[in-house]
Amino acid sequence: MSSSIINLYDAKTKGTFQVSAVPNIGLLQNLGLRIGTQVKIQNRYALGGPVLLHVDGAFVVAIGKDIATQIAVKEIRAS
């Protein structure tokens, strides 16, 4: 298991991560993406497409690449 912090877009598919930093965008907080939130990467679409992720095991959201690269995560469980 890696303890380094990476951006959400570079996180590996099927891994479980804890959010370490998130930009100050109100919509992200409304989606539950806050420091400490657990997310599991379900899919990352090709050619700069969005990242599809489970948020706290409750629901699935798609985050565009431009925002996903601004969200820092730390792996807590390997795929």
N, CA, C and O of each residue as an XYZ file, in Angstrom:
316
protein
N       0.841     -1.179      0.000
C       0.000      0.000      0.000
C       0.886      1.242      0.000
O       1.870      1.330      0.735
N       0.515      2.175     -0.827
C       1.270      3.417     -0.958
C       0.744      4.454      0.025
O      -0.462      4.549      0.254
N       1.656      5.229      0.603
C       1.219      6.271      1.527
C       1.410      7.658      0.927
O       1.203      8.667      1.601
N       1.808      7.702     -0.351
C       2.037      9.003     -0.975
C       0.712      9.630     -1.417
O      -0.278      8.945     -1.673
N       0.740     10.939     -1.493
C      -0.439     11.691     -1.909
C      -0.310     11.972     -3.407
O       0.718     12.460     -3.877
N      -1.373     11.654     -4.141
C      -1.416     11.878     -5.581
C      -2.723     12.582     -5.927
O      -3.594     12.731     -5.069
N      -2.866     13.015     -7.176
C      -4.142     13.623     -7.541
C      -5.125     12.537     -7.952
O      -4.732     11.447     -8.369
N      -6.393     12.848     -7.829
C      -7.462     11.883     -8.071
C      -7.417     11.330     -9.496
O      -7.714     10.154     -9.708
N      -7.058     12.145    -10.454
C      -7.032     11.685    -11.842
C      -5.956     10.621    -12.067
O      -6.140      9.730    -12.896
N      -4.848     10.698    -11.350
C      -3.763      9.728    -11.503
C      -3.930      8.497    -10.609
O      -3.145      7.553    -10.704
N      -4.936      8.499     -9.751
C      -5.161      7.366     -8.849
C      -5.593      6.147     -9.655
O      -6.289      6.271    -10.663
N      -5.169      4.961     -9.196
C      -5.458      3.760     -9.967
C      -6.911      3.313     -9.807
O      -7.518      3.439     -8.744
N      -7.431      2.793    -10.900
C      -8.801      2.290    -10.929
C      -8.955      1.133     -9.946
O      -8.060      0.301     -9.802
N     -10.088      1.094     -9.283
C     -10.479      0.081     -8.291
C      -9.814      0.269     -6.929
O     -10.102     -0.489     -6.002
N      -8.937      1.254     -6.786
C      -8.330      1.525     -5.491
C      -9.274      2.344     -4.616
O     -10.168      3.023     -5.122
N      -9.071      2.278     -3.310
C      -9.844      3.074     -2.365
C      -8.918      4.119     -1.763
O      -7.810      3.803     -1.330
N      -9.376      5.354     -1.740
C      -8.555      6.491     -1.355
C      -9.281      7.379     -0.350
O     -10.508      7.365     -0.252
N      -8.494      8.148      0.390
C      -9.040      9.156      1.302
C      -8.647     10.522      0.757
O      -7.489     10.753      0.409
N      -9.615     11.420      0.686
C      -9.355     12.765      0.169
C      -8.478     13.517      1.166
O      -8.789     13.585      2.355
N      -7.372     14.084      0.661
C      -6.433     14.838      1.493
C      -6.569     16.339      1.307
O      -6.328     17.107      2.239
N      -6.955     16.764      0.101
C      -7.147     18.187     -0.188
C      -8.129     18.301     -1.339
O      -8.143     17.473     -2.250
N      -8.945     19.335     -1.284
C      -9.965     19.552     -2.304
C     -10.075     21.055     -2.563
O     -10.029     21.843     -1.618
N     -10.221     21.467     -3.832
C     -10.347     22.898     -4.095
C     -11.633     23.453     -3.498
O     -12.587     22.713     -3.261
N     -11.651     24.735     -3.261
C     -12.807     25.389     -2.652
C     -13.890     25.627     -3.703
O     -14.099     26.747     -4.169
N     -14.569     24.541     -4.059
C     -15.659     24.588     -5.033
C     -16.891     24.032     -4.325
O     -16.912     22.868     -3.925
N     -17.908     24.863     -4.173
C     -19.101     24.476     -3.417
C     -19.746     23.194     -3.890
O     -20.209     22.398     -3.074
N     -19.786     22.979     -5.191
C     -20.409     21.771     -5.720
C     -19.730     20.513     -5.199
O     -20.399     19.518     -4.920
N     -18.412     20.549     -5.066
C     -17.699     19.373     -4.562
C     -18.120     19.047     -3.139
O     -18.293     17.877     -2.798
N     -18.285     20.066     -2.306
C     -18.746     19.819     -0.939
C     -20.166     19.274     -0.939
O     -20.497     18.408     -0.129
N     -21.007     19.771     -1.837
C     -22.374     19.258     -1.935
C     -22.397     17.800     -2.368
O     -23.307     17.054     -2.006
N     -21.401     17.395     -3.140
C     -21.277     16.000     -3.566
C     -20.626     15.129     -2.500
O     -20.498     13.918     -2.685
N     -20.214     15.729     -1.387
C     -19.607     14.975     -0.302
C     -18.106     14.843     -0.396
O     -17.503     14.115      0.393
N     -17.486     15.528     -1.340
C     -16.028     15.459     -1.490
C     -15.375     16.484     -0.578
O     -15.206     17.648     -0.941
N     -15.013     16.029      0.607
C     -14.365     16.854      1.624
C     -13.127     16.121      2.114
O     -12.968     14.929      1.855
N     -12.263     16.813      2.810
C     -11.092     16.172      3.407
C     -11.575     15.052      4.329
O     -12.449     15.255      5.171
N     -10.991     13.878      4.152
C     -11.349     12.714      4.968
C     -12.352     11.781      4.317
O     -12.518     10.650      4.775
N     -13.027     12.220      3.263
C     -13.996     11.381      2.566
C     -13.284     10.217      1.884
O     -12.198     10.394      1.332
N     -13.888      9.028      1.917
C     -13.343      7.879      1.213
C     -13.991      7.776     -0.162
O     -15.206      7.914     -0.304
N     -13.168      7.533     -1.163
C     -13.666      7.357     -2.527
C     -13.032      6.115     -3.135
O     -11.887      5.778     -2.830
N     -13.773      5.447     -3.987
C     -13.246      4.303     -4.731
C     -13.375      4.637     -6.210
O     -14.457      4.983     -6.684
N     -12.275      4.532     -6.930
C     -12.262      4.835     -8.353
C     -12.908      3.673     -9.105
O     -12.386      2.559     -9.099
N     -14.030      3.933     -9.745
C     -14.711      2.893    -10.512
C     -14.171      2.818    -11.933
O     -13.962      1.727    -12.464
N     -13.943      3.982    -12.554
C     -13.448      4.000    -13.923
C     -12.835      5.358    -14.225
O     -13.225      6.374    -13.649
N     -11.875      5.361    -15.131
C     -11.302      6.614    -15.637
C     -11.400      6.506    -17.151
O     -10.798      5.618    -17.754
N     -12.145      7.394    -17.755
C     -12.384      7.332    -19.188
C     -11.202      7.871    -19.978
O     -10.508      8.787    -19.536
N     -10.983      7.297    -21.140
C      -9.839      7.620    -21.992
C      -9.907      9.040    -22.538
O     -10.949      9.695    -22.507
N      -8.769      9.490    -23.036
C      -8.645     10.767    -23.732
C      -9.055     11.961    -22.873
O      -9.676     12.903    -23.366
N      -8.712     11.920    -21.604
C      -8.995     13.045    -20.716
C     -10.422     13.124    -20.236
O     -10.872     14.171    -19.773
N     -11.140     12.017    -20.346
C     -12.525     11.972    -19.897
C     -12.625     12.007    -18.381
O     -11.605     12.071    -17.695
N     -13.841     11.964    -17.852
C     -14.035     12.070    -16.400
C     -13.616     10.820    -15.634
O     -13.397      9.753    -16.207
N     -13.514     10.991    -14.327
C     -13.267      9.894    -13.394
C     -14.607      9.578    -12.737
O     -15.284     10.474    -12.234
N     -14.984      8.310    -12.744
C     -16.225      7.867    -12.123
C     -15.861      7.260    -10.780
O     -15.053      6.334    -10.722
N     -16.445      7.768     -9.695
C     -16.062      7.272     -8.376
C     -17.230      7.126     -7.429
O     -18.230      7.838     -7.524
N     -17.079      6.178     -6.507
C     -18.036      5.975     -5.421
C     -17.597      6.881     -4.273
O     -16.427      6.874     -3.893
N     -18.517      7.650     -3.724
C     -18.213      8.554     -2.618
C     -18.770      7.953     -1.336
O     -19.981      7.767     -1.209
N     -17.891      7.650     -0.386
C     -18.263      7.047      0.902
C     -19.183      5.835      0.741
O     -19.998      5.550      1.619
N     -19.052      5.128     -0.378
C     -19.860      3.935     -0.615
C     -21.337      4.210     -0.778
O     -22.137      3.275     -0.806
N     -21.722      5.483     -0.887
C     -23.133      5.839     -0.921
C     -23.673      6.100     -2.325
O     -24.794      5.700     -2.637
N     -22.901      6.755     -3.162
C     -23.369      7.093     -4.495
C     -22.189      7.277     -5.437
O     -21.038      7.340     -5.006
N     -22.489      7.361     -6.721
C     -21.460      7.470     -7.753
C     -21.540      8.854     -8.385
O     -22.629      9.346     -8.681
N     -20.379      9.483     -8.591
C     -20.311     10.779     -9.277
C     -19.212     10.733    -10.332
O     -18.270      9.947    -10.238
N     -19.352     11.583    -11.327
C     -18.320     11.738    -12.351
C     -17.677     13.101    -12.142
O     -18.371     14.111    -12.030
N     -16.352     13.128    -12.091
C     -15.590     14.361    -11.901
C     -14.707     14.563    -13.131
O     -13.947     13.670    -13.505
N     -14.807     15.720    -13.750
C     -13.993     16.026    -14.923
C     -12.508     16.050    -14.591
O     -12.111     16.279    -13.449
N     -11.698     15.809    -15.615
C     -10.251     15.741    -15.427
C      -9.690     17.014    -14.822
O      -8.832     16.946    -13.942
N     -10.159     18.187    -15.276
C      -9.612     19.454    -14.769
C      -9.810     19.610    -13.265
O      -8.943     20.167    -12.591
N     -10.913     19.138    -12.732
C     -11.154     19.203    -11.286
C     -10.462     18.036    -10.582
O      -9.884     18.215     -9.510
N     -10.517     16.850    -11.176
C      -9.913     15.659    -10.559
C      -8.421     15.844    -10.312
O      -7.886     15.318     -9.335
N      -7.741     16.588    -11.189
C      -6.305     16.807    -10.989
C      -6.031     17.752     -9.815
O      -4.895     17.838     -9.349
N      -7.051     18.457     -9.336
C      -6.893     19.383     -8.220
C      -7.256     18.742     -6.871
O      -7.077     19.368     -5.826
N      -7.754     17.524     -6.883
C      -8.149     16.823     -5.659
C      -7.031     15.855     -5.280
O      -6.685     14.962     -6.053
N      -6.468     16.038     -4.086
C      -5.378     15.179     -3.612
C      -5.960     14.031     -2.804
O      -6.849     14.231     -1.976
N      -5.449     12.821     -3.050
C      -5.911     11.632     -2.337
C      -4.726     10.793     -1.881
O      -3.616     10.899     -2.402
N      -5.003      9.961     -0.895
C      -4.007      9.027     -0.357
C      -4.640      7.643     -0.359
O      -5.755      7.459      0.128
N      -3.913      6.662     -0.917
C      -4.467      5.307     -0.991
C      -4.579      4.696      0.396
O      -3.646      4.752      1.197
N      -5.760      4.103      0.666
C      -5.952      3.431      1.945
C      -6.192      1.939      1.779
O      -6.046      1.162      2.723
N      -6.571      1.544      0.538
C      -6.769      0.117      0.285
C      -6.484     -0.135     -1.195
O      -7.081      0.489     -2.073
N      -5.574     -1.047     -1.447
C      -5.227     -1.388     -2.832
C      -6.348     -2.194     -3.464
O      -7.162     -2.810     -2.776
N      -6.369     -2.177     -4.780
C      -7.408     -2.916     -5.514
C      -7.167     -4.402     -5.463
O      -7.943     -5.173     -6.027
